Amino acid sequence: MSNNDILLKDMGKRISERRKDMKLSQEELAELAEVSPQLLSTAERGTKALRPENLLKISTALGVSVDYLLTGEIIDKDLSIISNKLKNASSTQVRSIEKIIDECINLCE
């Protein structure tokens, strides 16, 4: 398996995981992203590279950066999305979210 094949499979896995986290079917995500369900299925299987415009549509519909889909790395845009969501939370909610994040990080170590 080539490096390109591995990258496509990894990207497909990230698309699928994020879609499932959002509790969306492939059809629902395809509609949100304005791509065909077949294209989305192919992307999730990692069997064919996406055109840049389709990658952008899918990342936008998933609320993540293209960089995240390609590399799995969280960038400033991703952190900005989280930060904007926290702006609407109460201080109690923010402290609770902080504790949850700490627990998640500790579990992953």
CYANA upper distance limits for C-alpha pairs under 8 A (distance plus 0.5 A):
  1 MET  CA      5 ASP  CA      6.57
  1 MET  CA      6 ILE  CA      7.37
  2 SER  CA      6 ILE  CA      6.91
  3 ASN  CA      7 LEU  CA      6.69
  4 ASN  CA      8 LEU  CA      6.70
  5 ASP  CA      9 LYS  CA      6.71
  5 ASP  CA     46 GLY  CA      7.87
  5 ASP  CA     47 THR  CA      8.04
  6 ILE  CA     10 ASP  CA      6.62
  7 LEU  CA     11 MET  CA      6.58
  7 LEU  CA     70 LEU  CA      7.89
  8 LEU  CA     12 GLY  CA      6.58
  8 LEU  CA     43 ALA  CA      8.28
  8 LEU  CA     46 GLY  CA      5.05
  8 LEU  CA     47 THR  CA      7.37
  8 LEU  CA     48 LYS  CA      7.70
  8 LEU  CA     49 ALA  CA      7.15
  9 LYS  CA     13 LYS  CA      6.68
  9 LYS  CA     44 GLU  CA      8.00
  9 LYS  CA     45 ARG  CA      6.88
  9 LYS  CA     46 GLY  CA      4.68
  9 LYS  CA     47 THR  CA      7.69
 10 ASP  CA     14 ARG  CA      6.85
 10 ASP  CA     46 GLY  CA      7.84
 10 ASP  CA     70 LEU  CA      8.49
 11 MET  CA     15 ILE  CA      6.78
 11 MET  CA     43 ALA  CA      8.35
 11 MET  CA     44 GLU  CA      7.94
 11 MET  CA     46 GLY  CA      7.38
 11 MET  CA     69 LEU  CA      5.87
 11 MET  CA     70 LEU  CA      6.07
 11 MET  CA     71 THR  CA      7.87
 11 MET  CA     72 GLY  CA      8.28
 12 GLY  CA     16 SER  CA      6.64
 12 GLY  CA     43 ALA  CA      5.86
 12 GLY  CA     44 GLU  CA      4.26
 12 GLY  CA     45 ARG  CA      6.09
 12 GLY  CA     46 GLY  CA      5.38
 13 LYS  CA     17 GLU  CA      6.52
 13 LYS  CA     44 GLU  CA      6.53
 13 LYS  CA     45 ARG  CA      7.95
 13 LYS  CA     46 GLY  CA      8.26
 14 ARG  CA     18 ARG  CA      6.56
 14 ARG  CA     69 LEU  CA      6.60
 14 ARG  CA     72 GLY  CA      7.85
 15 ILE  CA     19 ARG  CA      6.59
 15 ILE  CA     43 ALA  CA      8.28
 15 ILE  CA     44 GLU  CA      6.58
 15 ILE  CA     62 LEU  CA      8.41
 15 ILE  CA     69 LEU  CA      7.21
 16 SER  CA     20 LYS  CA      6.65
 16 SER  CA     44 GLU  CA      6.17
 17 GLU  CA     21 ASP  CA      6.59
 18 ARG  CA     22 MET  CA      6.75
 18 ARG  CA     62 LEU  CA      7.26
 19 ARG  CA     23 LYS  CA      6.81
 19 ARG  CA     24 LEU  CA      6.01
 19 ARG  CA     25 SER  CA      7.76
 19 ARG  CA     26 GLN  CA      8.11
 19 ARG  CA     29 LEU  CA      7.56
 19 ARG  CA     62 LEU  CA      7.28
 20 LYS  CA     24 LEU  CA      6.32
 20 LYS  CA     25 SER  CA      7.90
 22 MET  CA     62 LEU  CA      8.46
 24 LEU  CA     28 GLU  CA      6.28
 24 LEU  CA     29 LEU  CA      6.60
 25 SER  CA     29 LEU  CA      6.77
 26 GLN  CA     30 ALA  CA      6.47
 26 GLN  CA     37 PRO  CA      6.75
 26 GLN  CA     40 LEU  CA      7.28
 26 GLN  CA     41 SER  CA      7.54
 27 GLU  CA     31 GLU  CA      6.68
 27 GLU  CA     37 PRO  CA      5.89
 28 GLU  CA     32 LEU  CA      6.79
 29 LEU  CA     33 ALA  CA      6.51
 29 LEU  CA     58 ILE  CA      8.36
 29 LEU  CA     61 ALA  CA      7.52
 29 LEU  CA     62 LEU  CA      8.37
 30 ALA  CA     34 GLU  CA      6.27
 30 ALA  CA     35 VAL  CA      5.54
 30 ALA  CA     36 SER  CA      6.18
 30 ALA  CA     37 PRO  CA      5.73
 30 ALA  CA     40 LEU  CA      6.74
 30 ALA  CA     58 ILE  CA      8.32
 31 GLU  CA     35 VAL  CA      6.92
 31 GLU  CA     36 SER  CA      7.89
 31 GLU  CA     37 PRO  CA      8.31
 32 LEU  CA     61 ALA  CA      6.33
 33 ALA  CA     57 LYS  CA      5.57
 33 ALA  CA     58 ILE  CA      5.66
 33 ALA  CA     60 THR  CA      7.79
 33 ALA  CA     61 ALA  CA      5.66
 34 GLU  CA     57 LYS  CA      7.60
 35 VAL  CA     39 LEU  CA      7.09
 35 VAL  CA     40 LEU  CA      7.56
 35 VAL  CA     54 ASN  CA      7.56
 35 VAL  CA     57 LYS  CA      8.27
 35 VAL  CA     58 ILE  CA      8.49
 36 SER  CA     40 LEU  CA      6.98
 37 PRO  CA     41 SER  CA      6.58
 38 GLN  CA     42 THR  CA      6.66
 39 LEU  CA     43 ALA  CA      6.64
 40 LEU  CA     44 GLU  CA      6.65
 41 SER  CA     45 ARG  CA      6.76
 42 THR  CA     46 GLY  CA      6.65
 42 THR  CA     47 THR  CA      6.37
 42 THR  CA     48 LYS  CA      6.89
 43 ALA  CA     47 THR  CA      7.20
 43 ALA  CA     48 LYS  CA      7.03
 43 ALA  CA     49 ALA  CA      7.71
 43 ALA  CA     50 LEU  CA      7.35
 50 LEU  CA     54 ASN  CA      6.71
 50 LEU  CA     55 LEU  CA      6.41
 51 ARG  CA     55 LEU  CA      6.79
 52 PRO  CA     56 LEU  CA      6.70
 53 GLU  CA     57 LYS  CA      6.76
 54 ASN  CA     58 ILE  CA      6.66
 55 LEU  CA     59 SER  CA      6.61
 55 LEU  CA     66 VAL  CA      7.34
 56 LEU  CA     60 THR  CA      6.55
 56 LEU  CA     66 VAL  CA      6.73
 57 LYS  CA     61 ALA  CA      6.70
 58 ILE  CA     62 LEU  CA      6.64
 59 SER  CA     63 GLY  CA      6.54
 59 SER  CA     64 VAL  CA      5.75
 59 SER  CA     65 SER  CA      6.23
 59 SER  CA     66 VAL  CA      6.08
 59 SER  CA     69 LEU  CA      7.56
 60 THR  CA     64 VAL  CA      6.74
 60 THR  CA     65 SER  CA      7.67
 64 VAL  CA     68 TYR  CA      7.03
 64 VAL  CA     69 LEU  CA      7.99
 64 VAL  CA     77 LYS  CA      8.40
 64 VAL  CA     78 ASP  CA      6.58
 65 SER  CA     69 LEU  CA      7.20
 65 SER  CA     74 ILE  CA      8.50
 65 SER  CA     75 ILE  CA      8.10
 65 SER  CA     77 LYS  CA      7.19
 65 SER  CA     78 ASP  CA      6.94
 66 VAL  CA     70 LEU  CA      6.68
 67 ASP  CA     71 THR  CA      6.28
 67 ASP  CA     72 GLY  CA      7.58
 67 ASP  CA     73 GLU  CA      7.18
 67 ASP  CA     74 ILE  CA      8.10
 67 ASP  CA     75 ILE  CA      7.90
 68 TYR  CA     72 GLY  CA      4.88
 68 TYR  CA     73 GLU  CA      5.46
 68 TYR  CA     74 ILE  CA      6.20
 68 TYR  CA     75 ILE  CA      7.82
 74 ILE  CA     78 ASP  CA      6.44
 74 ILE  CA     79 LEU  CA      7.79
 75 ILE  CA     79 LEU  CA      7.03
 76 ASP  CA     80 SER  CA      6.46
 77 LYS  CA     81 ILE  CA      6.82
 78 ASP  CA     82 ILE  CA      7.07
 79 LEU  CA     83 SER  CA      6.55
 80 SER  CA     84 ASN  CA      6.57
 81 ILE  CA     85 LYS  CA      6.94
 82 ILE  CA     86 LEU  CA      6.83
 83 SER  CA     87 LYS  CA      6.90
 84 ASN  CA     88 ASN  CA      7.80
 85 LYS  CA     89 ALA  CA      7.67
 86 LEU  CA     94 VAL  CA      7.15
 89 ALA  CA     93 GLN  CA      6.25
 89 ALA  CA     94 VAL  CA      6.69
 90 SER  CA     94 VAL  CA      6.73
 91 SER  CA     95 ARG  CA      6.74
 92 THR  CA     96 SER  CA      6.75
 93 GLN  CA     97 ILE  CA      6.58
 94 VAL  CA     98 GLU  CA      6.57
 95 ARG  CA     99 LYS  CA      6.80
 96 SER  CA    100 ILE  CA      6.81
 97 ILE  CA    101 ILE  CA      6.67
 98 GLU  CA    102 ASP  CA      6.70
 99 LYS  CA    103 GLU  CA      6.70
100 ILE  CA    104 CYS  CA      6.68
101 ILE  CA    105 ILE  CA      6.66
102 ASP  CA    106 ASN  CA      6.64
103 GLU  CA    107 LEU  CA      6.63
104 CYS  CA    108 CYS  CA      6.79
105 ILE  CA    109 GLU  CA      6.93
